Amino acid sequence: MHENKGRLEGKVAIVTGSTRGIGQAIAEAFAREGAKVVVASRKPEGVEAATRKIVDAGGDAIGVPCHVGKPEACKELVEKAIARYGKVDVLVNNAATNPYFGPMRGLSLEALRKTFEVNIEGPFTLTRIVLDHLIERGAPGSIINTASVLGTMASPLQGAYGMTKAALISMTKTLAMELSGTGIRVNALAPGLVETRFASALVENDEIRESIVAKTALERVGVPEDIAGGAVYLASDESSYVTGHVLVIDGGWTIG
Ligand SMILES: NC(=O)c1ccc[n+]([C@@H]2O[C@H](COP(=O)([O-])OP(=O)(O)OC[C@H]3O[C@@H](n4cnc5c(N)ncnc54)[C@H](OP(=O)(O)O)[C@@H]3O)[C@@H](O)[C@H]2O)c1
């Protein structure tokens, strides 16, 4: 898969939610660039298939089933990565959920909590575990949070989701400042509309899709590979002077 020296050679990366969509594209791109990749999501069969795909293509990967809303599972994920590869250098907090589609007035506390559990408590827990590991090793590292352009503007009918992505951007910036002096960088990706199962309700709704495409300078919906390039950059040493940044990848949807 990688005859030439890749941009992530020697790095070990955990990518959550990497069995399909954006996370899978990131995991595959990381492996092509020479990283050792830890594939993680809830469903073991999905984890196995996505890991096998990388290995069959010549990459180095292991799979660990992990529900990021469960702190014990997050701990185990990092432990298994270290047991297999000896260290972790890069964490991509990519898994997310969006259980409620509708106006905020109808949003239950239960759905709000669920959204925060997966989209915020998960990244928070995993980040803290990986930070302890990096700081103990005295090693630099890169934490990448998959946020969304919906974390930077109003997100009608997806209020709870937008709140979590705004919180993730805030967490990214604050951590980047607090980690001054450690060599650990923290950045976020903010995709626009990307064709995945997660976004199928939007992408497959002609009216919504067309209204977004009409406002998008590059006149199309994104594909997962559009986002993976940004993740490779933020994981690699090419971005060694970049921290606390929110990299918008939306085809120009939110230019203004
Ligand atoms: N698609 C878009 O338009 C868009 C736009 C902006 C931002 N994003 C963000 O991009 C990220 C990836 O979304 P996507 O569109 O690629 O979604 P997707 O294709 O539906 O993939 C979601 C992945 O997350 C895993 N997952 C879901 N819940 C999980 C949990 N609790 N713990 C661990 N893994 C979990 C899924 O596998 P299992 O079912 O096996 O757990 C799957 O691998 C999310 O953070 C999303 O908010 C997406």
The ligand as a Tripos MOL2 file, in Angstrom:
@<TRIPOS>MOLECULE
LIG
   48    52     1     0     0
SMALL
NO_CHARGES

@<TRIPOS>ATOM
      1 N1        -21.8920   13.5460    6.8470 N.am      1 LIG1
      2 C1        -21.9410   14.8570    7.0510 C.2       1 LIG1
      3 O1        -22.5820   15.6150    6.2940 O.2       1 LIG1
      4 C2        -21.1810   15.4630    8.2000 C.ar      1 LIG1
      5 C3        -21.0530   16.8600    8.2260 C.ar      1 LIG1
      6 C4        -20.3490   17.4420    9.2600 C.ar      1 LIG1
      7 C5        -19.7870   16.6640   10.2410 C.ar      1 LIG1
      8 N2        -19.9350   15.3050   10.2020 N.ar      1 LIG1
      9 C6        -19.3130   14.5390   11.2800 C.3       1 LIG1
     10 O2        -18.4670   13.5580   10.7270 O.3       1 LIG1
     11 C7        -18.3520   12.4680   11.6560 C.3       1 LIG1
     12 C8        -18.5950   11.1600   10.9380 C.3       1 LIG1
     13 O3        -19.8850   11.1590   10.3770 O.3       1 LIG1
     14 P1        -20.2640   10.3670    9.0470 P.3       1 LIG1
     15 O4        -21.1500   11.2540    8.2790 O.co2     1 LIG1
     16 O5        -19.0510    9.8080    8.4350 O.co2     1 LIG1
     17 O6        -21.1740    9.2090    9.6710 O.3       1 LIG1
     18 P2        -21.4040    7.6550    9.2910 P.3       1 LIG1
     19 O7        -21.0120    7.3840    7.8780 O.co2     1 LIG1
     20 O8        -22.7770    7.3360    9.7270 O.co2     1 LIG1
     21 O9        -20.3500    6.9130   10.2300 O.3       1 LIG1
     22 C9        -20.4640    7.0160   11.6140 C.3       1 LIG1
     23 C10       -19.4180    6.1160   12.2540 C.3       1 LIG1
     24 O10       -19.4530    6.3000   13.6640 O.3       1 LIG1
     25 C11       -19.6770    5.0430   14.3050 C.3       1 LIG1
     26 N3        -20.4030    5.3200   15.5440 N.ar      1 LIG1
     27 C12       -21.6600    5.7930   15.6840 C.ar      1 LIG1
     28 N4        -21.9520    5.9190   17.0050 N.ar      1 LIG1
     29 C13       -20.8460    5.5460   17.6920 C.ar      1 LIG1
     30 C14       -20.5240    5.4520   19.0700 C.ar      1 LIG1
     31 N5        -21.4070    5.7720   20.0180 N.pl3     1 LIG1
     32 N6        -19.2880    5.0090   19.4140 N.ar      1 LIG1
     33 C15       -18.3820    4.6670   18.4710 C.ar      1 LIG1
     34 N7        -18.6320    4.7200   17.1660 N.ar      1 LIG1
     35 C16       -19.8570    5.1570   16.7740 C.ar      1 LIG1
     36 C17       -20.3890    4.2010   13.2610 C.3       1 LIG1
     37 O11       -20.2200    2.7910   13.4230 O.3       1 LIG1
     38 P3        -21.1440    1.8960   14.4530 P.3       1 LIG1
     39 O12       -22.5450    2.0580   14.0040 O.co2     1 LIG1
     40 O13       -20.5880    0.5150   14.3280 O.co2     1 LIG1
     41 O14       -20.8660    2.4510   15.8130 O.co2     1 LIG1
     42 C18       -19.6610    4.6500   11.9980 C.3       1 LIG1
     43 O15       -18.4080    4.0010   11.8860 O.3       1 LIG1
     44 C19       -19.3390   12.7750   12.7730 C.3       1 LIG1
     45 O16       -18.6440   13.3860   13.8270 O.3       1 LIG1
     46 C20       -20.2890   13.7650   12.1390 C.3       1 LIG1
     47 O17       -20.8910   14.5840   13.1000 O.3       1 LIG1
     48 C21       -20.6180   14.6860    9.2040 C.ar      1 LIG1
@<TRIPOS>BOND
     1     1     2 1
     2     2     3 2
     3     2     4 1
     4     4     5 ar
     5     4    48 ar
     6     5     6 ar
     7     6     7 ar
     8     7     8 ar
     9     8     9 1
    10     8    48 ar
    11     9    10 1
    12     9    46 1
    13    10    11 1
    14    11    12 1
    15    11    44 1
    16    12    13 1
    17    13    14 1
    18    14    15 2
    19    14    16 1
    20    14    17 1
    21    17    18 1
    22    18    19 2
    23    18    20 1
    24    18    21 1
    25    21    22 1
    26    22    23 1
    27    23    24 1
    28    23    42 1
    29    24    25 1
    30    25    26 1
    31    25    36 1
    32    26    27 ar
    33    26    35 ar
    34    27    28 ar
    35    28    29 ar
    36    29    30 ar
    37    29    35 ar
    38    30    31 1
    39    30    32 ar
    40    32    33 ar
    41    33    34 ar
    42    34    35 ar
    43    36    37 1
    44    36    42 1
    45    37    38 1
    46    38    39 2
    47    38    40 1
    48    38    41 1
    49    42    43 1
    50    44    45 1
    51    44    46 1
    52    46    47 1
@<TRIPOS>SUBSTRUCTURE
     1 LIG1         1 GROUP 0 **** ****
